[in-house]
């Protein structure tokens, strides 16, 4: 009898049954669609990666997966919406190093718990950050920026918002001396526009977003934040190569579902994500955007997330960065 089951048991059984049948998943049964929340604006690197993931996941699940941009508060706005969404597999999040590692320490009152409120589905990949300045900037190296920051008025640096990896990288650079004023934007594309116009002095951002502007002559790269050079900008030396030994920072992307999502749904989402991200076409598109691929087993995801929270907590404290 139906009355012998709890509502949660019914949800688990129904979701598992729908996902277990090829081509007949839960969203098709309910008339809903899968919503992939990207917690940053359209045109950002996270958005570009999200659209590749959504398209590939659509094919793997045999249903529509749409991107829903929910920018704000360093990715916290969109992440919080997913944390509070119904745990039925119809709402997913493309989390980042900002939303699920940096923000845990950077925000005093983060409205969600990066670990308790989510279940990791799949690791997508990672990317370094490029330190870029307008083409007419007098700075030819990171050391030039530090020297410019000694002026009474200091210099400014943009980011895609408080709590992003670009914000923290700028804060770490500022610790080397001088006055570097952080100017957060709601979206990375807005920050780039102001950088190109010369309204801010520098920015750390993803290669896929800045390399086209470097090729057009609007921006100039001074360094790479990671320990190795970016495949998209092999001629740009790392900051470590230039004497900044503290710099080994990468941004990463991971697919999450809300906590309490039924185990059968989580398992099928993980299988679909593995199929989607394992495709040669998908991998080629991600690599073209400067995303470096890394396969991670499902039992490694939570441990990786926890280690990243601890790593970035130390960096946040060392930088002195804090919001709210």
VOPAGU-2260 file (C-alpha; in pm, 1 decimal, decimal comma):
REM VOPAGU-2260
SITE   aa  ch    i         X         Y         Z
SITE  UNK   A    0       0,0       0,0       0,0
SITE  UNK   A    1     119,9     350,3     -77,7
SITE  UNK   A    2      46,4     464,4     274,1
SITE  UNK   A    3     312,2     225,8     403,7
SITE  UNK   A    4     588,5     444,4     254,8
SITE  UNK   A    5     717,2     776,3     379,6
SITE  UNK   A    6     729,6    1069,2     138,1
SITE  UNK   A    7    1111,8    1050,9     124,8
SITE  UNK   A    8    1100,4     676,9      50,1
SITE  UNK   A    9     855,8     741,1    -232,4
SITE  UNK   A   10    1081,9    1014,0    -370,6
SITE  UNK   A   11    1383,2     783,0    -359,6
SITE  UNK   A   12    1201,2     492,0    -523,8
SITE  UNK   A   13    1042,5     706,7    -792,4
SITE  UNK   A   14    1363,3     889,9    -876,4
SITE  UNK   A   15    1565,9     569,7    -885,3
SITE  UNK   A   16    1316,2     395,4   -1109,9
SITE  UNK   A   17    1299,9     683,9   -1353,1
SITE  UNK   A   18    1676,6     719,7   -1377,2
SITE  UNK   A   19    1738,1     349,1   -1410,9
SITE  UNK   A   20    1555,0     329,2   -1742,6
SITE  UNK   A   21    1760,1     456,4   -2036,0
SITE  UNK   A   22    1604,6     759,8   -2196,8
SITE  UNK   A   23    1329,9     781,1   -1932,3
SITE  UNK   A   24    1460,2    1007,6   -1655,5
SITE  UNK   A   25    1274,2    1180,9   -1375,0
SITE  UNK   A   26    1246,2    1522,6   -1537,2
SITE  UNK   A   27    1068,3    1376,2   -1836,4
SITE  UNK   A   28     818,5    1207,8   -1604,8
SITE  UNK   A   29     735,1    1532,0   -1425,4
SITE  UNK   A   30     759,3    1763,7   -1725,3
SITE  UNK   A   31    1043,4    1951,2   -1556,7
SITE  UNK   A   32    1394,4    2017,3   -1686,3
SITE  UNK   A   33    1733,1    1998,7   -1522,5
SITE  UNK   A   34    1859,4    2342,3   -1425,6
SITE  UNK   A   35    2235,4    2391,9   -1403,0
SITE  UNK   A   36    2290,8    2702,0   -1191,7
SITE  UNK   A   37    2603,3    2898,5   -1283,8
SITE  UNK   A   38    2666,4    3138,9    -994,7
SITE  UNK   A   39    2834,1    3396,4   -1218,6
SITE  UNK   A   40    2713,3    3606,2   -1511,4
SITE  UNK   A   41    2681,4    3525,8   -1880,0
SITE  UNK   A   42    3007,3    3555,3   -2070,6
SITE  UNK   A   43    3227,3    3463,3   -1773,9
SITE  UNK   A   44    3462,7    3166,0   -1779,1
SITE  UNK   A   45    3238,3    2975,3   -1537,7
SITE  UNK   A   46    2945,4    3041,2   -1770,1
SITE  UNK   A   47    3139,1    2915,3   -2074,0
SITE  UNK   A   48    3241,9    2599,2   -1890,1
SITE  UNK   A   49    2885,9    2554,6   -1763,3
SITE  UNK   A   50    2742,2    2565,6   -2114,5
SITE  UNK   A   51    2982,1    2296,6   -2234,7
SITE  UNK   A   52    2890,9    2080,4   -1934,4
SITE  UNK   A   53    2517,2    2140,8   -1977,5
SITE  UNK   A   54    2521,3    2045,6   -2345,0
SITE  UNK   A   55    2718,2    1727,3   -2280,5
SITE  UNK   A   56    2506,8    1636,2   -1978,3
SITE  UNK   A   57    2191,8    1681,5   -2187,0
SITE  UNK   A   58    2312,6    1415,3   -2426,5
SITE  UNK   A   59    2413,7    1179,7   -2144,8
SITE  UNK   A   60    2081,8    1218,2   -1960,0
SITE  UNK   A   61    1877,1    1231,9   -2282,4
SITE  UNK   A   62    1690,7    1539,2   -2159,7
SITE  UNK   A   63    1728,2    1916,5   -2157,0
SITE  UNK   A   64    1980,2    2068,0   -1918,5
SITE  UNK   A   65    1963,7    2447,6   -1920,7
SITE  UNK   A   66    2209,7    2700,6   -1778,1
SITE  UNK   A   67    2062,4    2942,0   -1524,4
SITE  UNK   A   68    2296,7    3232,6   -1443,3
SITE  UNK   A   69    2255,8    3353,8   -1084,4
SITE  UNK   A   70    2547,2    3593,9   -1017,0
SITE  UNK   A   71    2616,3    3787,2    -699,6
SITE  UNK   A   72    2824,0    3795,0    -380,5
SITE  UNK   A   73    3121,3    3605,0    -522,0
SITE  UNK   A   74    2901,1    3318,7    -637,4
SITE  UNK   A   75    2724,6    3287,9    -301,7
SITE  UNK   A   76    2384,4    3397,4    -431,8
SITE  UNK   A   77    2346,7    3117,4    -685,8
SITE  UNK   A   78    2511,4    2860,0    -461,6
SITE  UNK   A   79    2270,2    2937,8    -178,4
SITE  UNK   A   80    1973,5    2892,9    -412,1
SITE  UNK   A   81    2091,7    2543,1    -502,6
SITE  UNK   A   82    2163,7    2459,9    -138,3
SITE  UNK   A   83    1797,4    2531,9     -62,5
SITE  UNK   A   84    1655,1    2373,0    -379,2
SITE  UNK   A   85    1449,3    2055,2    -377,0
SITE  UNK   A   86    1692,9    1758,5    -360,7
SITE  UNK   A   87    1538,3    1568,7    -650,5
SITE  UNK   A   88    1813,1    1599,9    -912,1
SITE  UNK   A   89    1639,3    1873,2   -1110,3
SITE  UNK   A   90    1870,2    2151,1    -983,9
SITE  UNK   A   91    2249,8    2129,1   -1004,5
SITE  UNK   A   92    2531,9    2374,8    -941,5
SITE  UNK   A   93    2856,9    2439,5   -1121,9
SITE  UNK   A   94    3056,5    2527,3    -810,2
SITE  UNK   A   95    3399,5    2684,6    -814,7
SITE  UNK   A   96    3703,1    2726,3    -594,9
SITE  UNK   A   97    3542,1    3054,0    -486,9
SITE  UNK   A   98    3198,2    2923,2    -395,7
SITE  UNK   A   99    3316,3    2601,6    -230,7
SITE  UNK   A  100    3659,4    2675,8     -84,4
SITE  UNK   A  101    3748,2    3045,6     -56,0
SITE  UNK   A  102    3407,6    3169,7      57,1
SITE  UNK   A  103    3409,5    2934,6     356,2
SITE  UNK   A  104    3666,6    3159,9     524,2
SITE  UNK   A  105    3626,8    3486,8     336,8
SITE  UNK   A  106    3261,9    3539,4     438,5
SITE  UNK   A  107    3180,4    3572,7     806,3
SITE  UNK   A  108    2814,3    3488,7     744,9
SITE  UNK   A  109    2807,7    3254,7     446,2
SITE  UNK   A  110    2442,2    3147,1     401,1
SITE  UNK   A  111    2534,9    2788,8     310,1
SITE  UNK   A  112    2785,9    2525,2     416,3
SITE  UNK   A  113    3003,7    2422,2     116,2
SITE  UNK   A  114    3019,8    2063,1     240,3
SITE  UNK   A  115    2708,4    1995,2     447,8
SITE  UNK   A  116    2460,6    2152,5     203,5
SITE  UNK   A  117    2589,2    1981,6    -112,7
SITE  UNK   A  118    2686,5    1644,7    -251,4
SITE  UNK   A  119    2967,6    1651,9    -512,9
SITE  UNK   A  120    2883,2    1488,7    -844,6
SITE  UNK   A  121    3192,7    1530,0   -1062,9
SITE  UNK   A  122    3515,5    1727,0   -1089,6
SITE  UNK   A  123    3521,3    1917,9   -1418,8
SITE  UNK   A  124    3871,4    2066,5   -1436,4
SITE  UNK   A  125    4089,9    2359,8   -1335,4
SITE  UNK   A  126    4255,0    2666,9   -1481,5
SITE  UNK   A  127    4529,8    2907,5   -1377,5
SITE  UNK   A  128    4480,6    3284,5   -1364,7
SITE  UNK   A  129    4657,2    3540,6   -1580,6
SITE  UNK   A  130    4768,7    3872,5   -1432,4
SITE  UNK   A  131    4671,9    4129,2   -1697,2
SITE  UNK   A  132    4693,5    4506,1   -1740,2
SITE  UNK   A  133    4561,6    4746,7   -2008,1
SITE  UNK   A  134    4786,1    4764,2   -2312,8
SITE  UNK   A  135    4876,8    5126,9   -2236,9
SITE  UNK   A  136    4984,4    5048,8   -1879,9
SITE  UNK   A  137    5339,9    5142,5   -1788,9
SITE  UNK   A  138    5372,8    4816,8   -1594,9
SITE  UNK   A  139    5582,5    4559,5   -1781,0
SITE  UNK   A  140    5613,0    4309,5   -1495,7
SITE  UNK   A  141    5449,0    4221,0   -1161,5
SITE  UNK   A  142    5733,9    4402,9    -986,3
SITE  UNK   A  143    5637,8    4719,0   -1175,5
SITE  UNK   A  144    5287,0    4692,7   -1031,0
SITE  UNK   A  145    5427,7    4663,5    -680,1
SITE  UNK   A  146    5640,7    4970,8    -745,4
SITE  UNK   A  147    5340,3    5165,0    -879,3
SITE  UNK   A  148    5146,9    5075,8    -564,6
SITE  UNK   A  149    5395,4    5279,1    -360,5
SITE  UNK   A  150    5241,6    5600,9    -493,9
SITE  UNK   A  151    5018,0    5788,3    -245,5
SITE  UNK   A  152    4703,7    5712,6    -446,4
SITE  UNK   A  153    4802,2    5349,4    -493,7
SITE  UNK   A  154    4659,6    5135,4    -773,5
SITE  UNK   A  155    4335,1    4943,3    -822,6
SITE  UNK   A  156    4260,8    4585,4    -917,6
SITE  UNK   A  157    3934,1    4437,1   -1042,9
SITE  UNK   A  158    3774,3    4101,1    -976,8
SITE  UNK   A  159    3456,9    3913,5   -1065,9
SITE  UNK   A  160    3339,5    3967,6    -707,6
SITE  UNK   A  161    3431,3    3928,4    -344,5
SITE  UNK   A  162    3549,1    3578,7    -270,1
SITE  UNK   A  163    3662,2    3485,7    -619,2
SITE  UNK   A  164    4007,6    3345,6    -686,0
SITE  UNK   A  165    4093,8    3666,1    -875,3
SITE  UNK   A  166    4009,7    3871,5    -567,2
SITE  UNK   A  167    4229,1    3660,2    -342,3
SITE  UNK   A  168    4518,9    3654,8    -588,9
SITE  UNK   A  169    4509,9    4034,1    -595,5
SITE  UNK   A  170    4504,4    4048,2    -215,8
SITE  UNK   A  171    4808,9    3822,8    -198,9
SITE  UNK   A  172    4996,0    4044,5    -443,7
SITE  UNK   A  173    4902,9    4350,5    -237,4
SITE  UNK   A  174    5077,0    4197,5      64,5
SITE  UNK   A  175    5408,2    4254,5    -113,2
SITE  UNK   A  176    5378,1    4624,6     -44,7
SITE  UNK   A  177    5208,3    4944,9    -140,9
SITE  UNK   A  178    4841,9    5032,2    -172,8
SITE  UNK   A  179    4630,3    4807,4    -395,8
SITE  UNK   A  180    4257,8    4879,5    -377,6
SITE  UNK   A  181    4013,9    4600,6    -461,2
SITE  UNK   A  182    3723,9    4690,3    -693,4
SITE  UNK   A  183    3471,5    4401,7    -702,5
SITE  UNK   A  184    3227,5    4363,5    -991,5
SITE  UNK   A  185    2913,9    4155,5   -1020,9
SITE  UNK   A  186    3050,8    3988,2   -1332,3
SITE  UNK   A  187    3395,4    3924,2   -1474,6
SITE  UNK   A  188    3293,7    4061,0   -1814,7
SITE  UNK   A  189    3214,1    4398,6   -1657,3
SITE  UNK   A  190    3549,2    4399,3   -1480,7
SITE  UNK   A  191    3730,8    4323,6   -1807,2
SITE  UNK   A  192    3550,8    4606,8   -1984,6
SITE  UNK   A  193    3665,5    4854,9   -1719,8
SITE  UNK   A  194    4016,7    4711,4   -1723,5
SITE  UNK   A  195    4045,2    4751,8   -2099,9
SITE  UNK   A  196    3918,1    5110,3   -2063,7
SITE  UNK   A  197    4186,6    5182,3   -1806,3
SITE  UNK   A  198    3941,7    5245,8   -1520,5
SITE  UNK   A  199    4130,1    4989,0   -1307,6
SITE  UNK   A  200    4497,1    4898,2   -1316,0
SITE  UNK   A  201    4513,2    4519,6   -1318,5
SITE  UNK   A  202    4320,4    4197,2   -1278,3
SITE  UNK   A  203    4373,5    3824,4   -1227,5
SITE  UNK   A  204    4138,7    3628,2   -1452,9
SITE  UNK   A  205    4093,4    3308,0   -1650,1
SITE  UNK   A  206    4298,6    3263,6   -1970,8
SITE  UNK   A  207    4000,3    3189,5   -2192,7
SITE  UNK   A  208    3850,2    3530,4   -2111,5
SITE  UNK   A  209    4163,8    3742,5   -2144,3
SITE  UNK   A  210    4365,6    3574,7   -2420,7
SITE  UNK   A  211    4140,7    3710,4   -2701,6
SITE  UNK   A  212    4197,9    4062,1   -2565,8
SITE  UNK   A  213    4569,8    3994,1   -2546,2
SITE  UNK   A  214    4572,0    3887,7   -2911,1
SITE  UNK   A  215    4379,2    4198,9   -3013,6
SITE  UNK   A  216    4628,3    4417,7   -2830,5
SITE  UNK   A  217    4387,9    4548,0   -2566,3
SITE  UNK   A  218    4547,9    4367,2   -2271,3
SITE  UNK   A  219    4898,1    4257,2   -2175,7
SITE  UNK   A  220    4974,8    3961,3   -1950,1
SITE  UNK   A  221    5241,8    3998,8   -1682,5
SITE  UNK   A  222    5230,4    3657,2   -1520,9
SITE  UNK   A  223    5052,8    3328,7   -1446,5
SITE  UNK   A  224    4926,3    3243,1   -1096,4
SITE  UNK   A  225    4993,1    2867,5   -1109,2
SITE  UNK   A  226    5318,0    2673,8   -1070,9
SITE  UNK   A  227    5325,9    2598,2   -1444,0
SITE  UNK   A  228    5249,3    2808,9   -1748,8
SITE  UNK   A  229    4908,1    2811,2   -1910,4
SITE  UNK   A  230    4865,5    2607,7   -2231,4
SITE  UNK   A  231    4684,5    2909,6   -2379,0
SITE  UNK   A  232    4968,2    3151,1   -2299,6
SITE  UNK   A  233    5292,4    2953,7   -2307,4
SITE  UNK   A  234    5504,0    3266,9   -2351,0
SITE  UNK   A  235    5380,7    3423,9   -2026,2
SITE  UNK   A  236    5602,8    3331,8   -1728,2
SITE  UNK   A  237    5455,1    3228,3   -1394,6
SITE  UNK   A  238    5477,4    3466,1   -1099,6
SITE  UNK   A  239    5691,1    3203,5    -926,7
SITE  UNK   A  240    5940,1    3224,1   -1215,2
SITE  UNK   A  241    5956,5    3599,2   -1152,7
SITE  UNK   A  242    6041,1    3570,6    -786,0
SITE  UNK   A  243    5692,9    3553,2    -628,1
SITE  UNK   A  244    5724,7    3216,5    -458,7
SITE  UNK   A  245    5388,5    3234,2    -276,5
SITE  UNK   A  246    5193,1    3209,9    -598,3
SITE  UNK   A  247    5058,6    2868,4    -690,8
SITE  UNK   A  248    4687,8    2934,3    -727,3
SITE  UNK   A  249    4437,5    2764,8    -956,7
SITE  UNK   A  250    4064,8    2798,3   -1006,8
SITE  UNK   A  251    3859,0    2480,7   -1036,3
SITE  UNK   A  252    3505,9    2373,2   -1127,4
SITE  UNK   A  253    3293,0    2097,2    -973,8
SITE  UNK   A  254    2939,1    1978,3   -1032,4
SITE  UNK   A  255    2718,8    1961,0    -719,7
SITE  UNK   A  256    2364,5    1859,3    -623,2
SITE  UNK   A  257    2179,9    1968,7    -306,8
SITE  UNK   A  258    2241,0    1763,7       7,3
SITE  UNK   A  259    1987,6    1485,7      73,4
SITE  UNK   A  260    1952,1    1411,3    -296,2
SITE  UNK   A  261    1849,3    1040,9    -302,1
SITE  UNK   A  262    2138,8     800,9    -351,1
SITE  UNK   A  263    1998,3     650,1    -675,0
SITE  UNK   A  264    1974,0     999,2    -825,9
SITE  UNK   A  265    2328,1    1086,4    -717,2
SITE  UNK   A  266    2461,5     764,6    -866,6
SITE  UNK   A  267    2290,6     818,4   -1200,5
SITE  UNK   A  268    2402,6    1181,0   -1214,1
SITE  UNK   A  269    2758,7    1070,2   -1150,8
SITE  UNK   A  270    2738,5     811,5   -1427,1
SITE  UNK   A  271    2592,5    1066,3   -1666,9
SITE  UNK   A  272    2859,2    1322,9   -1572,1
SITE  UNK   A  273    3135,7    1066,2   -1626,8
SITE  UNK   A  274    2997,2     992,5   -1972,1
SITE  UNK   A  275    2957,5    1362,7   -2052,5
SITE  UNK   A  276    3301,4    1470,5   -1933,7
SITE  UNK   A  277    3472,9    1164,5   -2079,9
SITE  UNK   A  278    3370,1    1246,3   -2434,6
SITE  UNK   A  279    3654,7    1352,5   -2662,4
SITE  UNK   A  280    3453,9    1641,8   -2808,4
SITE  UNK   A  281    3369,0    1777,5   -2463,6
SITE  UNK   A  282    3727,6    1744,9   -2347,3
SITE  UNK   A  283    3856,4    1923,4   -2656,7
SITE  UNK   A  284    3612,7    2210,8   -2600,5
SITE  UNK   A  285    3715,8    2246,1   -2237,7
SITE  UNK   A  286    4087,6    2235,6   -2320,4
SITE  UNK   A  287    4031,3    2503,3   -2585,0
SITE  UNK   A  288    3900,1    2724,5   -2306,8
SITE  UNK   A  289    4213,6    2675,6   -2099,8
SITE  UNK   A  290    4061,1    2418,4   -1866,8
SITE  UNK   A  291    4305,2    2147,9   -1767,7
SITE  UNK   A  292    4135,5    1812,3   -1717,9
SITE  UNK   A  293    4167,7    1581,9   -1421,7
SITE  UNK   A  294    3962,7    1270,6   -1355,7
SITE  UNK   A  295    3862,7    1217,0    -995,7
SITE  UNK   A  296    3678,4     921,4    -843,3
SITE  UNK   A  297    3351,6     991,2    -664,2
SITE  UNK   A  298    3504,1     886,7    -332,2
SITE  UNK   A  299    3778,4    1148,9    -375,2
SITE  UNK   A  300    3551,3    1448,3    -432,9
SITE  UNK   A  301    3453,5    1531,6     -74,6
SITE  UNK   A  302    3810,2    1486,6      50,5
SITE  UNK   A  303    3941,5    1716,5    -222,9
SITE  UNK   A  304    3680,5    1980,0    -134,6
SITE  UNK   A  305    3774,6    1964,1     233,3
SITE  UNK   A  306    4145,8    1994,4     156,1
SITE  UNK   A  307    4080,2    2297,9     -64,9
SITE  UNK   A  308    3880,7    2468,9     210,9
SITE  UNK   A  309    4174,3    2424,3     448,6
SITE  UNK   A  310    4428,6    2539,7     189,7
SITE  UNK   A  311    4240,7    2855,4      98,2
SITE  UNK   A  312    4154,9    2931,4     462,0
SITE  UNK   A  313    4527,9    2968,0     522,6
SITE  UNK   A  314    4569,7    3188,6     215,1
SITE  UNK   A  315    4273,5    3407,4     308,7
SITE  UNK   A  316    4411,4    3460,3     657,9
SITE  UNK   A  317    4757,3    3538,0     522,6
SITE  UNK   A  318    4612,7    3789,7     277,2
SITE  UNK   A  319    4395,2    3956,3     538,0
SITE  UNK   A  320    4099,0    3954,8     294,6
SITE  UNK   A  321    3750,9    3961,7     452,0
SITE  UNK   A  322    3399,0    4055,5     342,1
SITE  UNK   A  323    3068,6    4119,2     525,0
